[in-house]
Amino acid sequence: SELAFQAATALDATQRKAEALLAYREAMEADRRLGDWAACAATLGTMAALYAEARQWDDAVRLLHGALDCERTAGNDEGAFKALGTLAQAYARNGQTDLAQACLLEAAASARALG
């Protein structure tokens, strides 16, 4: 999965976004098969950023939810907290302030739990 991620990053750097997204998808699927949930979350977050750059908010939000699920599956509370913040930003940029606020409230609750 690391090799696929590196290939995707190289494609992205050369502005070959569609090919990069396919390579990131391959990396994410490999991460899931291996049970590497932290790597899966990172890959989904990277993919979401590409969609956000293109202002394709629905796709970005869908991928960010996937990243959040992966962080939770990994038991990474700090990663889940960060994913909620990123998700809130995507919702806000898409004009979905009610959903952004819900994410921020959940993030605040998890921040209190983290201490």
C-alpha positions in Angstrom: 0.0 0.0 0.0 2.9 2.4 0.6 4.1 1.9 -2.9 0.6 2.7 -4.3 0.5 5.8 -2.0 3.8 7.0 -3.3 2.8 6.5 -6.9 -0.4 8.5 -6.2 1.5 11.3 -4.6 3.9 11.5 -7.6 0.9 11.6 -10.0 -0.7 14.3 -7.9 2.5 16.3 -8.0 2.4 16.3 -11.8 -1.2 17.4 -11.8 -2.5 14.1 -13.0 -5.4 14.2 -10.5 -7.7 11.5 -12.0 -4.8 9.0 -12.1 -3.7 10.0 -8.6 -7.2 9.4 -7.2 -7.2 5.9 -8.8 -3.8 5.1 -7.2 -4.9 6.5 -3.8 -8.0 4.2 -4.1 -5.7 1.2 -4.7 -3.6 2.2 -1.7 -6.7 2.6 0.5 -8.1 -0.8 -0.5 -4.8 -2.4 0.3 -4.7 -0.6 3.7 -8.2 -2.0 4.4 -7.2 -5.5 3.4 -4.2 -5.3 5.7 -6.2 -3.8 8.5 -4.0 -0.7 8.6 -6.7 1.7 9.6 -4.4 4.6 10.3 -2.9 4.4 6.8 -6.4 4.0 5.4 -7.5 7.2 7.2 -4.5 9.1 6.0 -5.2 8.0 2.4 -8.9 8.9 2.6 -8.0 12.3 4.0 -5.5 12.9 1.1 -8.2 11.9 -1.4 -10.7 14.2 0.3 -8.2 17.1 0.0 -8.0 16.6 -3.7 -11.8 16.7 -4.0 -11.9 19.8 -1.8 -9.4 21.6 -4.0 -11.8 20.9 -6.9 -14.7 22.1 -4.7 -16.4 18.7 -5.0 -17.6 18.9 -1.4 -20.0 15.9 -1.5 -17.1 13.6 -2.5 -14.8 15.3 0.0 -17.3 14.9 2.8 -18.0 11.2 1.9 -14.2 10.5 2.1 -13.8 12.4 5.3 -16.5 10.3 6.9 -14.6 7.2 5.8 -11.4 8.6 7.3 -13.2 9.3 10.6 -14.5 5.7 10.6 -11.0 4.4 10.0 -9.6 6.5 12.9 -12.3 5.2 15.2 -11.7 1.6 14.1 -8.0 2.1 14.8 -8.9 3.4 18.3 -7.1 6.6 17.5 -9.1 9.2 19.5 -6.8 12.1 18.5 -7.1 11.2 14.8 -10.9 11.0 15.1 -10.8 14.5 16.8 -8.8 15.9 13.9 -11.0 14.2 11.3 -14.1 15.8 12.9 -12.5 19.2 12.6 -11.6 18.7 9.0 -15.1 17.3 8.3 -16.6 20.4 10.0 -14.5 22.7 7.7 -15.7 20.8 4.6 -19.4 21.1 5.7 -18.9 24.8 6.4 -17.3 25.4 3.0 -20.2 23.6 1.4 -22.7 25.9 3.3 -23.9 23.1 5.6 -23.4 25.0 8.8 -25.7 22.8 10.8 -23.7 19.7 10.0 -20.4 21.7 10.6 -21.7 22.7 14.0 -22.6 19.1 14.9 -19.1 18.0 14.0 -17.6 20.8 16.1 -19.8 19.9 19.1 -18.8 16.2 18.8 -15.1 17.3 18.5 -15.4 19.4 21.6 -16.9 16.5 23.5 -14.1 14.2 22.4 -11.5 16.9 23.3 -12.9 16.9 26.8 -12.6 13.1 26.9 -9.0 13.3 25.7 -8.2 15.6 28.5 
